[in-house]
Amino acid sequence: MSQIKLVVFDMDGTIIEPRSSWAMIHDYFGTDNTEMLQMYIDHKISDKEFVKADIKLWNSKSDVPVNEEYINSILDKAKPREGAKELIASLHEENIKTVILSGGIQYLADKWAKEWDMAGAFANDLIDDADGNLTANINASGHNKGPLMEKIIKDFGLASSEVAAVGDTMVDLPMFEIAGLSIAVNTDDERVISKSKYYLKEGSMKQLSNVIISWKK
C-alpha cells in the first residue's frame, strides 16, 4: 500500500498544456499584461486588481462584451499534457485521491477534475456579476497556495507525509515545502527543481505513477 494518500496537482503547465490559463486568454485577444504581472509579482497590486486590469484589456480588444460564456469557450481549447489522464487513473486504482490547486481559472479546473473523477478543484472564478459583466472571485491566489494546501490536507484528515504535490513554477514552492513528496514537472527553473524531491525532466506524466505509488520517506 502506498504511503501517499493524496496528490495535489497544480493545473496550468502541469496537467494541462497552457503554461497559464490567464495567458491563454491574453494570447487569444492579443493583449499584453506584462507590466501588471510584474506589479502583481512584486505584491504592488492585489489579485482582484490584477484580474480587473486583465478584463479591461480583453474588453478593449473585443467587438462584443467579454462575458463568462465567451471566456469559457476560449478555455475549452486547452488540452491535457501527455500522460496526465493515465497518471491520475493509475493513482485512483491505488485508492490515492487527487485534487487540483491552481492559481488558474475555476471553470477549467472543474472541467478536468470532473473529466478525471478527481476529488476536488480549487482555483479562481471568472464569472458574470448580476449585471452580466465579467468579474472574479479569488479563491486560490498565486500568493496563497501554502495555507490552502494545509487546509486541503486537514480536510482530508491526512499527515503531510501522506501527500504529494506536483507543480512547475515558483508559486508551487509553498506546496512543495508542505508535502511529503514534491515533484517538479515541465520546467527548467532551477529554483523549482532544487526544491523538489523528484524531477520529471521530459516525457509522459504517466512516468510519475510508480514514483508516487512506491514512495517511501
Secondary structure, 3 states (H helix, E strand, C coil): CCCCCEEEECCECCCECCCCHHHHHHHHHCCCCHHHHHHHHCCCCCHHHHHHHHHHHHHHCCCCCCCHHHHHHHHCCCCECCCHHHHHHHHHHCCCEEEEEEEEEHHHHHHHHHHCCCCEEEEEEEEECCCCCEEEECCCCCCCHHHHHHHHHHHCCCCHHHEEEEECCHHHHHHHHHCCEEEEECCCCHHHHHCCCEEECCCCHHHHHHHHHCCCC
